[in-house]
Amino acid sequence: MDLDGVEAEHFKFIKRFLGVKNDTEVVRVLLRQYWRQHKEELEPSLQHFNLNEEGVMILDHSFTPPRIIQVSFTPDGTAECELCDSPTCRHIQFALSIPEVTEILSKRR
């Protein structure tokens, strides 16, 4: 670890404050703390889960526990979200941003 004098002193202070002896453990504790504080910003709330014959399944992390939501595509190319009952919800918008989905929809037309 290459730290200047001030950073090295800060690191030693944090190490003593946390009561750990290993430098790696200091980094591990600080990363864990940072993750807890910024998890919402760092982890996407919507994630592509699966593509199936019906449409696309999306994992929505805004629910506890995370919930899988089906966005179905009709033969005429419209999208339906099983949860929101809206043609413009965030699940549909996300589904339409997935390259594999847009490719499949363009082939249907």
C-alpha positions, 0 to 999 in steps of 0.5 A: 500500500503506497500512502502519503504521510497524512493518508498513512496516519489516517489509515493507522487511526482507523485501524486502531479505532476498528481494533483490527491488526490486519490491513486487509481487514481494515479495507474489508470493514470499510468496503462493507460499511460503504456498501451498506451506505450506498447499496441503493446507488450501486445495485441496479433496482431492475435486472434482466432475469430470463427470456422465455416464450411469453416475454421477459422476466425481470428481477425487481430489487425494490421489493423485499425480498426481490420479486420476479416480474413477467413482462409479456409481449403480445403478437401485435407487439404491445407489452403487458406488465403482470404487476403494474397494468400499465403500458408505460411502467418502468418494468416495460421500459426496462424490458424494451432496453434489453438488446435481446428483447428488442431483437426478438420484437423486431423479428416478430414485426 
